Amino acid sequence: MHWMQTEEGLGIAYLTGDSVLKDTSEAKYWLEKTHEHGSSSAEDTYCNSLPSNKQKGCKL
């Protein structure tokens, strides 16, 4: 499970630009990976980062 936390952490870092250059495409890639591996929060993290008009119906 440690690797899943690392994937999700990378996704969040790319979303926020924390220690890496902000890159929403890269963030989505890593959050999709961790979602596929069973993360219950990755989809919410990604969808909540979108503008409010794009959050409804958002899926990874």
C-alpha distance matrix in Angstrom:
0.0 3.8 5.4 5.2 6.6 8.9 10.1 10.9 12.5 14.5 15.7 16.8 18.5 20.4 21.4 22.9 24.0 22.3 22.7 23.0 25.7 25.2 24.6 23.8 23.6 20.9 19.1 19.4 18.1 14.8 14.5 15.5 12.8 10.0 12.3 12.7 9.0 9.4 9.6 12.7 13.9 13.9 17.2 18.8 18.1 19.8 22.5 23.5 24.0 26.7 30.3 31.1 33.2 30.3 27.6 29.2 27.8 25.1 22.4 19.8
3.8 0.0 3.8 5.4 5.2 6.4 8.9 10.0 10.5 12.5 14.5 15.4 16.4 18.6 20.1 21.1 21.8 19.7 19.8 20.4 23.4 23.3 23.1 22.9 22.9 19.8 18.2 19.2 17.9 14.3 14.6 16.3 13.6 11.0 14.0 14.8 11.4 12.3 11.6 14.7 15.0 14.7 18.3 19.7 18.2 19.9 23.0 23.6 23.7 26.6 30.2 31.3 33.6 30.8 28.3 30.3 29.2 26.2 23.8 21.0
5.4 3.8 0.0 3.8 5.4 4.9 6.2 8.6 9.6 10.5 12.4 14.2 15.1 16.6 18.5 20.0 20.4 18.8 18.6 18.6 21.4 21.3 20.6 20.5 20.0 16.9 15.7 16.7 14.8 11.4 12.4 13.7 10.6 8.8 12.3 12.6 9.7 11.6 11.2 14.8 15.0 13.7 17.1 19.1 17.5 18.5 21.8 22.9 22.6 25.2 28.9 30.3 32.3 29.2 27.1 29.1 27.9 24.7 22.1 19.0
5.2 5.4 3.8 0.0 3.8 5.3 5.1 6.2 8.4 9.9 10.7 12.4 14.1 15.5 16.6 18.5 19.5 18.3 18.9 18.7 21.1 20.3 19.5 18.7 18.4 15.7 13.9 14.3 13.1 9.6 9.6 10.9 8.3 5.6 8.8 9.7 6.9 8.2 7.4 11.0 11.3 10.1 13.5 15.5 14.3 15.3 18.4 19.6 19.7 22.3 26.0 27.1 29.1 26.0 23.7 25.6 24.3 21.2 18.7 15.7
6.6 5.2 5.4 3.8 0.0 3.8 5.5 5.1 5.9 8.5 9.8 10.4 12.0 14.2 15.2 16.3 17.5 15.7 16.5 16.9 19.6 18.9 18.8 18.3 18.7 15.9 13.7 14.8 14.3 10.5 10.2 12.7 10.8 7.8 10.7 12.6 10.2 10.6 8.6 11.4 10.7 10.0 13.8 14.9 13.1 14.8 18.1 18.5 18.5 21.5 25.1 26.2 28.6 25.9 23.4 25.6 24.9 21.7 19.7 17.1
8.9 6.4 4.9 5.3 3.8 0.0 3.8 5.4 4.9 6.1 8.6 9.8 10.3 12.3 14.1 15.3 15.6 13.9 14.0 14.2 17.0 16.9 16.7 16.9 17.1 13.9 12.3 14.1 13.0 9.2 10.3 12.8 10.7 8.7 12.3 13.8 11.8 13.1 11.4 14.5 13.4 11.8 15.4 16.9 14.5 15.5 19.1 19.7 18.9 21.8 25.4 27.1 29.3 26.5 24.5 27.0 26.3 22.9 20.9 17.9
10.1 8.9 6.2 5.1 5.5 3.8 0.0 3.8 5.4 5.2 6.3 8.8 9.9 10.8 12.5 14.5 15.0 14.3 14.7 14.0 16.1 15.5 14.6 14.3 14.0 11.0 9.5 10.7 9.4 5.6 6.9 9.2 7.1 5.8 9.4 10.8 9.6 11.4 9.9 13.1 12.1 9.6 12.8 14.8 12.7 12.9 16.5 17.7 16.9 19.4 23.1 24.8 26.8 23.7 21.9 24.3 23.3 19.8 17.7 14.4
10.9 10.0 8.6 6.2 5.1 5.4 3.8 0.0 3.8 5.4 5.0 6.2 8.6 9.9 10.6 12.4 13.8 13.1 14.5 14.1 16.1 14.8 14.2 13.3 13.9 11.4 8.8 9.9 10.0 6.4 5.6 8.8 8.2 5.8 8.4 11.1 10.2 10.8 8.1 10.6 8.8 6.6 10.1 11.5 9.2 10.2 13.7 14.4 13.9 16.7 20.4 21.8 24.0 21.2 19.1 21.6 20.9 17.5 15.8 13.1
12.5 10.5 9.6 8.4 5.9 4.9 5.4 3.8 0.0 3.8 5.4 5.1 6.1 8.6 9.8 10.6 11.5 10.0 11.2 11.5 14.0 13.2 13.6 13.6 14.7 11.9 9.4 11.8 12.0 8.5 8.6 12.2 11.5 9.5 12.2 14.8 13.7 14.3 11.5 13.7 11.4 9.7 13.1 13.8 10.8 12.0 15.6 15.6 14.5 17.7 21.1 22.9 25.4 22.9 20.9 23.7 23.6 20.1 18.9 16.3
14.5 12.5 10.5 9.9 8.5 6.1 5.2 5.4 3.8 0.0 3.8 5.4 5.0 6.2 8.6 10.0 10.0 9.3 9.8 9.0 11.3 10.8 10.7 11.2 11.9 8.7 7.1 9.9 9.6 6.5 8.0 11.3 10.6 9.8 12.8 14.9 14.4 15.8 13.4 15.9 13.7 11.1 13.9 15.2 12.0 12.1 15.9 16.4 14.6 17.3 20.8 23.1 25.2 22.5 21.1 24.1 23.8 20.1 18.7 15.8
15.7 14.5 12.4 10.7 9.8 8.6 6.3 5.0 5.4 3.8 0.0 3.8 5.4 5.2 6.2 8.8 9.8 10.2 11.8 10.5 11.7 10.0 9.2 8.5 9.4 7.0 4.1 6.6 7.4 4.8 5.2 8.7 9.2 8.7 10.7 13.2 13.6 14.6 12.0 14.0 11.5 8.4 10.7 12.0 9.0 8.4 12.2 13.0 11.3 13.8 17.4 19.6 21.6 18.7 17.4 20.4 20.0 16.3 15.2 12.5
16.8 15.4 14.2 12.4 10.4 9.8 8.8 6.2 5.1 5.4 3.8 0.0 3.8 5.4 5.0 6.2 8.2 8.0 10.6 10.2 11.6 9.6 10.1 9.5 11.6 9.8 6.5 9.1 10.8 8.5 7.8 11.6 12.5 11.1 12.7 15.8 15.9 16.2 13.0 14.2 11.1 8.9 11.3 11.3 7.7 8.3 11.8 11.5 9.8 13.0 16.3 18.2 20.8 18.5 16.8 20.0 20.4 16.9 16.4 14.3
18.5 16.4 15.1 14.1 12.0 10.3 9.9 8.6 6.1 5.0 5.4 3.8 0.0 3.8 5.4 5.3 5.5 4.8 6.8 6.6 8.5 7.5 8.9 9.8 12.0 9.7 7.4 11.0 12.1 9.9 10.5 14.1 14.5 13.6 15.8 18.5 18.4 19.2 16.2 17.8 14.8 12.5 14.9 15.1 11.4 11.5 15.0 14.6 12.2 15.2 18.2 20.7 23.2 21.0 19.8 23.2 23.6 20.0 19.6 17.4
20.4 18.6 16.6 15.5 14.2 12.3 10.8 9.9 8.6 6.2 5.2 5.4 3.8 0.0 3.8 5.5 5.1 6.9 8.4 6.3 6.6 4.9 5.2 6.4 8.4 6.4 4.8 8.6 9.8 8.8 9.8 12.9 13.8 13.9 15.7 18.1 18.7 19.8 17.2 18.8 15.8 12.9 14.6 15.2 11.8 10.7 14.1 14.2 11.3 13.6 16.6 19.5 21.5 19.1 18.5 21.9 22.2 18.5 18.2 15.8
21.4 20.1 18.5 16.6 15.2 14.1 12.5 10.6 9.8 8.6 6.2 5.0 5.4 3.8 0.0 3.8 5.9 8.0 10.8 9.4 9.0 5.9 6.3 5.6 8.8 8.2 5.4 8.2 10.8 10.1 9.7 12.8 14.6 14.3 15.4 18.2 19.2 19.7 16.7 17.5 14.2 11.6 12.7 12.6 9.1 8.0 11.0 10.7 7.6 10.1 13.0 15.8 18.1 15.9 15.1 18.7 19.4 15.9 16.2 14.5
22.9 21.1 20.0 18.5 16.3 15.3 14.5 12.4 10.6 10.0 8.8 6.2 5.3 5.5 3.8 0.0 3.8 5.4 8.9 8.6 8.6 6.0 8.4 8.8 12.2 11.4 9.0 12.0 14.4 13.2 12.9 16.3 17.8 17.1 18.3 21.4 21.9 22.2 18.9 19.6 16.0 14.1 15.5 14.7 11.0 10.9 13.5 12.3 9.2 12.1 14.4 17.0 19.7 18.1 17.3 21.0 22.2 18.8 19.4 18.0
24.0 21.8 20.4 19.5 17.5 15.6 15.0 13.8 11.5 10.0 9.8 8.2 5.5 5.1 5.9 3.8 0.0 3.8 6.2 5.2 5.1 3.9 7.3 9.3 12.3 11.0 9.7 13.2 14.9 13.9 14.6 17.8 18.8 18.5 20.3 23.0 23.4 24.2 21.2 22.3 19.0 16.7 18.3 18.1 14.4 13.8 16.7 15.8 12.6 15.0 17.2 20.1 22.6 20.8 20.4 24.2 25.1 21.7 22.0 20.2
22.3 19.7 18.8 18.3 15.7 13.9 14.3 13.1 10.0 9.3 10.2 8.0 4.8 6.9 8.0 5.4 3.8 0.0 3.8 5.5 7.5 7.5 10.6 12.4 15.1 13.1 11.5 15.1 16.4 14.6 15.3 18.8 19.3 18.4 20.6 23.3 23.1 23.8 20.7 22.0 18.7 16.9 19.1 18.7 14.9 15.3 18.4 17.2 14.4 17.4 19.7 22.4 25.1 23.4 22.5 26.1 27.1 23.6 23.7 21.7
22.7 19.8 18.6 18.9 16.5 14.0 14.7 14.5 11.2 9.8 11.8 10.6 6.8 8.4 10.8 8.9 6.2 3.8 0.0 3.8 7.0 8.8 11.7 14.3 16.3 13.8 13.1 16.9 17.4 15.5 16.9 20.3 20.2 19.6 22.2 24.6 24.1 25.2 22.5 24.3 21.3 19.3 21.7 21.8 18.0 18.2 21.5 20.7 17.9 20.7 23.1 25.9 28.4 26.6 25.8 29.4 30.1 26.5 26.3 23.9
23.0 20.4 18.6 18.7 16.9 14.2 14.0 14.1 11.5 9.0 10.5 10.2 6.6 6.3 9.4 8.6 5.2 5.5 3.8 0.0 3.8 6.2 8.4 11.5 13.1 10.6 10.7 14.4 14.8 13.5 15.4 18.4 18.4 18.5 21.1 23.1 23.1 24.6 22.1 24.0 21.2 18.6 20.7 21.2 17.5 16.9 20.2 20.0 16.9 19.1 21.7 24.8 26.9 24.8 24.4 28.0 28.4 24.8 24.5 21.9
25.7 23.4 21.4 21.1 19.6 17.0 16.1 16.1 14.0 11.3 11.7 11.6 8.5 6.6 9.0 8.6 5.1 7.5 7.0 3.8 0.0 3.8 6.2 9.7 11.5 9.9 10.6 14.0 14.7 14.4 16.2 18.8 19.4 20.0 22.1 24.1 24.7 26.2 23.7 25.4 22.4 19.6 21.1 21.6 18.0 16.7 19.7 19.6 16.1 17.8 20.0 23.3 25.2 23.1 23.3 27.0 27.5 23.9 24.0 21.7
25.2 23.3 21.3 20.3 18.9 16.9 15.5 14.8 13.2 10.8 10.0 9.6 7.5 4.9 5.9 6.0 3.9 7.5 8.8 6.2 3.8 0.0 3.8 6.6 9.2 8.6 8.3 11.5 13.1 13.1 14.1 16.8 18.0 18.5 20.1 22.4 23.3 24.4 21.8 23.1 19.9 17.1 18.2 18.4 15.0 13.5 16.2 16.0 12.4 14.0 16.2 19.6 21.4 19.4 19.6 23.3 24.0 20.5 20.8 18.9
24.6 23.1 20.6 19.5 18.8 16.7 14.6 14.2 13.6 10.7 9.2 10.1 8.9 5.2 6.3 8.4 7.3 10.6 11.7 8.4 6.2 3.8 0.0 3.8 5.5 5.4 6.2 8.7 10.1 11.0 12.2 14.2 15.7 16.8 18.2 20.1 21.5 22.9 20.6 22.0 19.3 16.0 16.6 17.5 14.5 12.2 14.9 15.6 12.2 13.0 15.6 19.0 20.3 17.8 18.3 21.7 22.0 18.4 18.4 16.3
23.8 22.9 20.5 18.7 18.3 16.9 14.3 13.3 13.6 11.2 8.5 9.5 9.8 6.4 5.6 8.8 9.3 12.4 14.3 11.5 9.7 6.6 3.8 0.0 3.8 5.4 4.8 6.0 8.5 9.9 10.2 11.9 14.1 15.2 15.8 17.9 19.8 20.8 18.5 19.6 16.8 13.5 13.5 14.5 11.9 9.0 11.4 12.5 9.3 9.7 12.6 15.9 17.0 14.3 14.6 18.0 18.2 14.6 14.8 12.9
23.6 22.9 20.0 18.4 18.7 17.1 14.0 13.9 14.7 11.9 9.4 11.6 12.0 8.4 8.8 12.2 12.3 15.1 16.3 13.1 11.5 9.2 5.5 3.8 0.0 3.8 5.4 5.2 6.3 8.9 9.9 10.5 12.5 14.5 15.2 16.5 18.6 20.2 18.6 20.0 17.9 14.2 14.0 15.9 13.8 10.6 12.9 14.9 12.2 12.1 15.1 18.2 18.7 15.5 16.1 19.1 18.5 14.9 14.4 12.0
20.9 19.8 16.9 15.7 15.9 13.9 11.0 11.4 11.9 8.7 7.0 9.8 9.7 6.4 8.2 11.4 11.0 13.1 13.8 10.6 9.9 8.6 5.4 5.4 3.8 0.0 3.8 5.4 5.0 6.4 8.6 9.8 10.8 12.6 14.2 15.5 16.9 18.8 17.2 19.2 17.1 13.5 14.2 16.3 13.7 11.3 14.3 16.1 13.5 14.4 17.6 20.6 21.6 18.4 18.4 21.4 20.8 17.0 16.0 13.0
19.1 18.2 15.7 13.9 13.7 12.3 9.5 8.8 9.4 7.1 4.1 6.5 7.4 4.8 5.4 9.0 9.7 11.5 13.1 10.7 10.6 8.3 6.2 4.8 5.4 3.8 0.0 3.8 5.4 5.4 6.1 8.4 10.0 10.8 12.0 14.2 15.5 16.7 14.5 16.1 13.7 10.2 11.2 12.8 10.0 7.9 11.3 12.7 10.3 11.9 15.4 18.0 19.5 16.5 15.9 19.0 18.6 14.8 14.0 11.3
19.4 19.2 16.7 14.3 14.8 14.1 10.7 9.9 11.8 9.9 6.6 9.1 11.0 8.6 8.2 12.0 13.2 15.1 16.9 14.4 14.0 11.5 8.7 6.0 5.2 5.4 3.8 0.0 3.8 5.5 5.1 5.9 8.5 9.9 10.1 12.0 14.1 15.2 13.5 14.9 13.0 9.2 9.1 11.5 9.7 6.7 9.5 12.0 10.3 11.0 14.6 16.9 17.9 14.4 13.9 16.6 15.6 11.9 10.6 7.8
18.1 17.9 14.8 13.1 14.3 13.0 9.4 10.0 12.0 9.6 7.4 10.8 12.1 9.8 10.8 14.4 14.9 16.4 17.4 14.8 14.7 13.1 10.1 8.5 6.3 5.0 5.4 3.8 0.0 3.8 5.6 5.2 6.4 8.9 9.9 10.7 12.6 14.6 13.7 15.8 14.6 10.8 11.3 14.2 12.6 10.1 13.0 15.6 14.1 14.8 18.4 20.7 21.4 17.9 17.4 19.7 18.3 14.7 12.7 9.2
14.8 14.3 11.4 9.6 10.5 9.2 5.6 6.4 8.5 6.5 4.8 8.5 9.9 8.8 10.1 13.2 13.9 14.6 15.5 13.5 14.4 13.1 11.0 9.9 8.9 6.4 5.4 5.5 3.8 0.0 3.8 5.4 5.0 6.3 8.5 9.8 10.7 12.6 11.3 13.9 12.6 9.0 10.7 13.4 11.4 10.0 13.4 15.4 14.1 15.8 19.5 21.6 22.9 19.6 18.4 20.9 19.7 16.1 14.0 10.5
14.5 14.6 12.4 9.6 10.2 10.3 6.9 5.6 8.6 8.0 5.2 7.8 10.5 9.8 9.7 12.9 14.6 15.3 16.9 15.4 16.2 14.1 12.2 10.2 9.9 8.6 6.1 5.1 5.6 3.8 0.0 3.8 5.4 5.2 6.0 8.5 9.7 10.7 8.7 10.6 9.1 5.3 7.0 9.7 8.1 7.0 10.2 12.3 11.8 13.5 17.3 18.9 20.4 17.1 15.4 17.7 16.6 13.0 11.0 7.9
15.5 16.3 13.7 10.9 12.7 12.8 9.2 8.8 12.2 11.3 8.7 11.6 14.1 12.9 12.8 16.3 17.8 18.8 20.3 18.4 18.8 16.8 14.2 11.9 10.5 9.8 8.4 5.9 5.2 5.4 3.8 0.0 3.8 5.5 5.0 6.1 8.6 9.9 9.3 11.2 10.8 7.2 7.4 11.0 10.6 8.8 11.2 14.1 13.9 14.8 18.5 19.9 20.7 17.1 15.8 17.5 15.6 12.2 9.4 5.7
12.8 13.6 10.6 8.3 10.8 10.7 7.1 8.2 11.5 10.6 9.2 12.5 14.5 13.8 14.6 17.8 18.8 19.3 20.2 18.4 19.4 18.0 15.7 14.1 12.5 10.8 10.0 8.5 6.4 5.0 5.4 3.8 0.0 3.8 5.4 5.1 6.3 8.9 8.9 11.9 12.0 8.9 10.3 13.7 13.0 11.9 14.7 17.2 16.9 18.2 22.0 23.4 24.5 20.9 19.4 21.1 19.2 15.9 12.9 9.3
10.0 11.0 8.8 5.6 7.8 8.7 5.8 5.8 9.5 9.8 8.7 11.1 13.6 13.9 14.3 17.1 18.5 18.4 19.6 18.5 20.0 18.5 16.8 15.2 14.5 12.6 10.8 9.9 8.9 6.3 5.2 5.5 3.8 0.0 3.8 5.4 4.9 6.4 5.6 8.9 9.1 6.6 9.0 11.9 11.2 11.3 14.1 16.1 16.3 18.2 21.9 23.0 24.5 21.3 19.2 20.9 19.3 16.1 13.4 10.2
12.3 14.0 12.3 8.8 10.7 12.3 9.4 8.4 12.2 12.8 10.7 12.7 15.8 15.7 15.4 18.3 20.3 20.6 22.2 21.1 22.1 20.1 18.2 15.8 15.2 14.2 12.0 10.1 9.9 8.5 6.0 5.0 5.4 3.8 0.0 3.8 5.3 5.2 4.7 6.8 7.7 5.5 6.5 9.8 10.3 10.2 12.2 14.6 15.5 16.9 20.5 21.1 22.4 19.1 16.8 18.0 16.1 13.3 10.2 7.6
12.7 14.8 12.6 9.7 12.6 13.8 10.8 11.1 14.8 14.9 13.2 15.8 18.5 18.1 18.2 21.4 23.0 23.3 24.6 23.1 24.1 22.4 20.1 17.9 16.5 15.5 14.2 12.0 10.7 9.8 8.5 6.1 5.1 5.4 3.8 0.0 3.8 5.5 7.2 9.7 11.3 9.3 9.9 13.4 14.1 13.5 15.3 18.0 18.8 19.8 23.4 24.1 24.9 21.5 19.5 20.3 17.9 15.4 11.8 8.9
9.0 11.4 9.7 6.9 10.2 11.8 9.6 10.2 13.7 14.4 13.6 15.9 18.4 18.7 19.2 21.9 23.4 23.1 24.1 23.1 24.7 23.3 21.5 19.8 18.6 16.9 15.5 14.1 12.6 10.7 9.7 8.6 6.3 4.9 5.3 3.8 0.0 3.8 6.1 9.4 11.4 10.0 11.7 14.8 15.1 15.3 17.5 19.7 20.5 22.1 25.7 26.4 27.7 24.3 22.1 23.1 20.9 18.4 15.0 12.2
9.4 12.3 11.6 8.2 10.6 13.1 11.4 10.8 14.3 15.8 14.6 16.2 19.2 19.8 19.7 22.2 24.2 23.8 25.2 24.6 26.2 24.4 22.9 20.8 20.2 18.8 16.7 15.2 14.6 12.6 10.7 9.9 8.9 6.4 5.2 5.5 3.8 0.0 3.8 6.2 9.0 8.9 10.4 12.9 13.8 14.7 16.4 18.3 19.7 21.5 24.9 25.1 26.5 23.5 20.8 21.5 19.5 17.3 14.2 12.2
9.6 11.6 11.2 7.4 8.6 11.4 9.9 8.1 11.5 13.4 12.0 13.0 16.2 17.2 16.7 18.9 21.2 20.7 22.5 22.1 23.7 21.8 20.6 18.5 18.6 17.2 14.5 13.5 13.7 11.3 8.7 9.3 8.9 5.6 4.7 7.2 6.1 3.8 0.0 3.8 5.5 5.7 8.1 9.9 10.5 12.0 13.9 15.3 16.7 18.8 22.2 22.5 24.3 21.4 18.6 19.7 18.3 15.9 13.3 11.5
12.7 14.7 14.8 11.0 11.4 14.5 13.1 10.6 13.7 15.9 14.0 14.2 17.8 18.8 17.5 19.6 22.3 22.0 24.3 24.0 25.4 23.1 22.0 19.6 20.0 19.2 16.1 14.9 15.8 13.9 10.6 11.2 11.9 8.9 6.8 9.7 9.4 6.2 3.8 0.0 3.8 6.1 7.2 8.0 9.6 11.6 12.6 13.7 15.8 17.8 21.0 20.6 22.5 20.0 16.7 17.4 16.3 14.4 12.4 11.6
13.9 15.0 15.0 11.3 10.7 13.4 12.1 8.8 11.4 13.7 11.5 11.1 14.8 15.8 14.2 16.0 19.0 18.7 21.3 21.2 22.4 19.9 19.3 16.8 17.9 17.1 13.7 13.0 14.6 12.6 9.1 10.8 12.0 9.1 7.7 11.3 11.4 9.0 5.5 3.8 0.0 3.8 5.6 5.3 6.1 8.8 10.1 10.5 12.5 14.9 18.0 17.9 20.2 17.8 14.6 16.0 15.6 13.2 11.9 11.2
13.9 14.7 13.7 10.1 10.0 11.8 9.6 6.6 9.7 11.1 8.4 8.9 12.5 12.9 11.6 14.1 16.7 16.9 19.3 18.6 19.6 17.1 16.0 13.5 14.2 13.5 10.2 9.2 10.8 9.0 5.3 7.2 8.9 6.6 5.5 9.3 10.0 8.9 5.7 6.1 3.8 0.0 3.8 5.5 5.1 6.3 8.6 9.9 11.0 13.2 16.7 17.3 19.2 16.4 13.7 15.6 14.8 11.8 10.2 8.5
17.2 18.3 17.1 13.5 13.8 15.4 12.8 10.1 13.1 13.9 10.7 11.3 14.9 14.6 12.7 15.5 18.3 19.1 21.7 20.7 21.1 18.2 16.6 13.5 14.0 14.2 11.2 9.1 11.3 10.7 7.0 7.4 10.3 9.0 6.5 9.9 11.7 10.4 8.1 7.2 5.6 3.8 0.0 3.8 5.4 5.3 6.0 8.3 10.0 11.2 14.6 14.8 16.3 13.3 10.6 12.1 11.1 8.2 6.6 5.9
18.8 19.7 19.1 15.5 14.9 16.9 14.8 11.5 13.8 15.2 12.0 11.3 15.1 15.2 12.6 14.7 18.1 18.7 21.8 21.2 21.6 18.4 17.5 14.5 15.9 16.3 12.8 11.5 14.2 13.4 9.7 11.0 13.7 11.9 9.8 13.4 14.8 12.9 9.9 8.0 5.3 5.5 3.8 0.0 3.8 5.5 5.1 5.8 8.4 10.1 13.0 12.7 14.8 12.6 9.3 11.0 11.1 8.7 8.7 9.2
18.1 18.2 17.5 14.3 13.1 14.5 12.7 9.2 10.8 12.0 9.0 7.7 11.4 11.8 9.1 11.0 14.4 14.9 18.0 17.5 18.0 15.0 14.5 11.9 13.8 13.7 10.0 9.7 12.6 11.4 8.1 10.6 13.0 11.2 10.3 14.1 15.1 13.8 10.5 9.6 6.1 5.1 5.4 3.8 0.0 3.8 5.7 5.4 6.5 9.3 12.5 13.1 15.7 13.5 10.7 13.3 13.8 10.8 10.9 10.3
19.8 19.9 18.5 15.3 14.8 15.5 12.9 10.2 12.0 12.1 8.4 8.3 11.5 10.7 8.0 10.9 13.8 15.3 18.2 16.9 16.7 13.5 12.2 9.0 10.6 11.3 7.9 6.7 10.1 10.0 7.0 8.8 11.9 11.3 10.2 13.5 15.3 14.7 12.0 11.6 8.8 6.3 5.3 5.5 3.8 0.0 3.8 5.5 5.3 7.0 10.7 12.0 13.9 11.1 9.1 12.0 12.1 8.6 8.8 7.9
22.5 23.0 21.8 18.4 18.1 19.1 16.5 13.7 15.6 15.9 12.2 11.8 15.0 14.1 11.0 13.5 16.7 18.4 21.5 20.2 19.7 16.2 14.9 11.4 12.9 14.3 11.3 9.5 13.0 13.4 10.2 11.2 14.7 14.1 12.2 15.3 17.5 16.4 13.9 12.6 10.1 8.6 6.0 5.1 5.7 3.8 0.0 3.8 5.4 5.5 8.6 9.0 10.7 8.0 5.4 8.3 8.8 5.7 7.2 8.2
23.5 23.6 22.9 19.6 18.5 19.7 17.7 14.4 15.6 16.4 13.0 11.5 14.6 14.2 10.7 12.3 15.8 17.2 20.7 20.0 19.6 16.0 15.6 12.5 14.9 16.1 12.7 12.0 15.6 15.4 12.3 14.1 17.2 16.1 14.6 18.0 19.7 18.3 15.3 13.7 10.5 9.9 8.3 5.8 5.4 5.5 3.8 0.0 3.8 5.4 7.8 7.8 10.6 9.2 6.4 9.5 11.2 8.9 10.9 11.8
24.0 23.7 22.6 19.7 18.5 18.9 16.9 13.9 14.5 14.6 11.3 9.8 12.2 11.3 7.6 9.2 12.6 14.4 17.9 16.9 16.1 12.4 12.2 9.3 12.2 13.5 10.3 10.3 14.1 14.1 11.8 13.9 16.9 16.3 15.5 18.8 20.5 19.7 16.7 15.8 12.5 11.0 10.0 8.4 6.5 5.3 5.4 3.8 0.0 3.8 6.7 8.5 11.2 9.6 8.1 11.8 13.4 10.6 12.3 12.5
26.7 26.6 25.2 22.3 21.5 21.8 19.4 16.7 17.7 17.3 13.8 13.0 15.2 13.6 10.1 12.1 15.0 17.4 20.7 19.1 17.8 14.0 13.0 9.7 12.1 14.4 11.9 11.0 14.8 15.8 13.5 14.8 18.2 18.2 16.9 19.8 22.1 21.5 18.8 17.8 14.9 13.2 11.2 10.1 9.3 7.0 5.5 5.4 3.8 0.0 3.8 6.2 8.0 6.1 5.9 9.7 11.4 8.8 11.4 12.2
30.3 30.2 28.9 26.0 25.1 25.4 23.1 20.4 21.1 20.8 17.4 16.3 18.2 16.6 13.0 14.4 17.2 19.7 23.1 21.7 20.0 16.2 15.6 12.6 15.1 17.6 15.4 14.6 18.4 19.5 17.3 18.5 22.0 21.9 20.5 23.4 25.7 24.9 22.2 21.0 18.0 16.7 14.6 13.0 12.5 10.7 8.6 7.8 6.7 3.8 0.0 3.8 5.5 5.5 6.5 9.8 12.3 10.8 14.0 15.4
31.1 31.3 30.3 27.1 26.2 27.1 24.8 21.8 22.9 23.1 19.6 18.2 20.7 19.5 15.8 17.0 20.1 22.4 25.9 24.8 23.3 19.6 19.0 15.9 18.2 20.6 18.0 16.9 20.7 21.6 18.9 19.9 23.4 23.0 21.1 24.1 26.4 25.1 22.5 20.6 17.9 17.3 14.8 12.7 13.1 12.0 9.0 7.8 8.5 6.2 3.8 0.0 3.8 5.4 5.2 7.5 10.9 10.4 14.0 16.2
33.2 33.6 32.3 29.1 28.6 29.3 26.8 24.0 25.4 25.2 21.6 20.8 23.2 21.5 18.1 19.7 22.6 25.1 28.4 26.9 25.2 21.4 20.3 17.0 18.7 21.6 19.5 17.9 21.4 22.9 20.4 20.7 24.5 24.5 22.4 24.9 27.7 26.5 24.3 22.5 20.2 19.2 16.3 14.8 15.7 13.9 10.7 10.6 11.2 8.0 5.5 3.8 0.0 3.8 5.8 6.8 9.8 10.1 13.8 16.4
30.3 30.8 29.2 26.0 25.9 26.5 23.7 21.2 22.9 22.5 18.7 18.5 21.0 19.1 15.9 18.1 20.8 23.4 26.6 24.8 23.1 19.4 17.8 14.3 15.5 18.4 16.5 14.4 17.9 19.6 17.1 17.1 20.9 21.3 19.1 21.5 24.3 23.5 21.4 20.0 17.8 16.4 13.3 12.6 13.5 11.1 8.0 9.2 9.6 6.1 5.5 5.4 3.8 0.0 3.8 5.7 7.6 6.9 10.4 12.7
27.6 28.3 27.1 23.7 23.4 24.5 21.9 19.1 20.9 21.1 17.4 16.8 19.8 18.5 15.1 17.3 20.4 22.5 25.8 24.4 23.3 19.6 18.3 14.6 16.1 18.4 15.9 13.9 17.4 18.4 15.4 15.8 19.4 19.2 16.8 19.5 22.1 20.8 18.6 16.7 14.6 13.7 10.6 9.3 10.7 9.1 5.4 6.4 8.1 5.9 6.5 5.2 5.8 3.8 0.0 3.8 6.2 5.3 8.8 11.4
29.2 30.3 29.1 25.6 25.6 27.0 24.3 21.6 23.7 24.1 20.4 20.0 23.2 21.9 18.7 21.0 24.2 26.1 29.4 28.0 27.0 23.3 21.7 18.0 19.1 21.4 19.0 16.6 19.7 20.9 17.7 17.5 21.1 20.9 18.0 20.3 23.1 21.5 19.7 17.4 16.0 15.6 12.1 11.0 13.3 12.0 8.3 9.5 11.8 9.7 9.8 7.5 6.8 5.7 3.8 0.0 3.8 5.5 9.0 12.4
27.8 29.2 27.9 24.3 24.9 26.3 23.3 20.9 23.6 23.8 20.0 20.4 23.6 22.2 19.4 22.2 25.1 27.1 30.1 28.4 27.5 24.0 22.0 18.2 18.5 20.8 18.6 15.6 18.3 19.7 16.6 15.6 19.2 19.3 16.1 17.9 20.9 19.5 18.3 16.3 15.6 14.8 11.1 11.1 13.8 12.1 8.8 11.2 13.4 11.4 12.3 10.9 9.8 7.6 6.2 3.8 0.0 3.8 6.3 10.1
25.1 26.2 24.7 21.2 21.7 22.9 19.8 17.5 20.1 20.1 16.3 16.9 20.0 18.5 15.9 18.8 21.7 23.6 26.5 24.8 23.9 20.5 18.4 14.6 14.9 17.0 14.8 11.9 14.7 16.1 13.0 12.2 15.9 16.1 13.3 15.4 18.4 17.3 15.9 14.4 13.2 11.8 8.2 8.7 10.8 8.6 5.7 8.9 10.6 8.8 10.8 10.4 10.1 6.9 5.3 5.5 3.8 0.0 3.8 6.9
22.4 23.8 22.1 18.7 19.7 20.9 17.7 15.8 18.9 18.7 15.2 16.4 19.6 18.2 16.2 19.4 22.0 23.7 26.3 24.5 24.0 20.8 18.4 14.8 14.4 16.0 14.0 10.6 12.7 14.0 11.0 9.4 12.9 13.4 10.2 11.8 15.0 14.2 13.3 12.4 11.9 10.2 6.6 8.7 10.9 8.8 7.2 10.9 12.3 11.4 14.0 14.0 13.8 10.4 8.8 9.0 6.3 3.8 0.0 3.8
19.8 21.0 19.0 15.7 17.1 17.9 14.4 13.1 16.3 15.8 12.5 14.3 17.4 15.8 14.5 18.0 20.2 21.7 23.9 21.9 21.7 18.9 16.3 12.9 12.0 13.0 11.3 7.8 9.2 10.5 7.9 5.7 9.3 10.2 7.6 8.9 12.2 12.2 11.5 11.6 11.2 8.5 5.9 9.2 10.3 7.9 8.2 11.8 12.5 12.2 15.4 16.2 16.4 12.7 11.4 12.4 10.1 6.9 3.8 0.0
